[in-house]
Amino acid sequence: VPMGVLSCVRYLMFIFNVLVFAGGTCLAGVGVWVAVDPAGFQDIVAAKPVLTVGAYLLLAVGIALSLLGFLGCCGALRRSRPLLLL
């Protein structure tokens, strides 16, 4: 495999992991917003009793995706196979 292809794949993995990190951070931010101020969020979305459980679920998924994206970025930059497999 030519070296240019491997370099391109490395940068594509880095960009994809940055997008996963950004998405996880946004999800965690929305989860914190809903957990702290559910009344402000209920103005946008119909009021549901499941909103508090959903807020903590969004927060947990957002943190997990952020961590996964961060470790993926580190793995892509360092060419670390264990970090990429995690």
N, C-alpha and C positions, 0 to 999 in steps of 0.2 A: 504494500500500500504506500503510495507516495506521501512524503512528509507534509505537503500542502493540504492533502485531504484530512490528515489527522489533526492538523492545526485548525482547520475549518470546523471539524467536529467538536474540538475542544471549545472553541468560541461559541458554537451553537449550544452546547451543553451549559456553558456559563450563562448565556442570555436566557435560556429556558429556566434555569434555576433562579435567576434574578426575578423573572416574571412570577414564578411560584412563590418566592419570598415576598414580593410586593402584594400578591393576592392574599397570602396568609396574613400579612400585616393589615391589609384592609379589612379582612374578615374579623380579625381580633379587635380592630378599632370599632367596627359596627357592634360587635358583641359587648364591648365595654360601654358604648353609647347606650345600647338597649338596657344593659344591666343597671347603669347609673340613672338614666332618665327615661323610664319606660313610657311616661306620659307624652314626651316629645316624639317618641317613635310611634305611638298609637295614633297620633294625628295623621301620620303618613299612611300607616297600614291599619286595617280594621283591628279593633281591640279583640284580643284572644287571650284566654287564660294560660295558654301554652307559651306565652311570650317570654316568661322568665326562664323556663327550661331551655327554650331556643337560644336565649342570650348566652347562657353558659355553654351550650353546645357550640355556638358560633365562636365563642372565645377559645374553647379547647381546640377546635379544628384549626382556627387561625394560628394559634401558637404552634401547633404541630406542623402546619405547612410552612410557617416561617422558619422553624428550626430545620426542617427538611430542606428547604431552599438554601438556607445559609450553609449547611453542611455540604450540599451539592455544589455550591459556588466554591467553597474551599477545596473540595475534591477535584473540581475541574481545573482550578488554577494550579494546584499542587500535583496533578496527575495521580491522585491517590485512589486506587481501586476500592479499598474498603470504605472510604467516605462516599464514593459514588454508589456503591452497592447498598449502603445504609439507606 
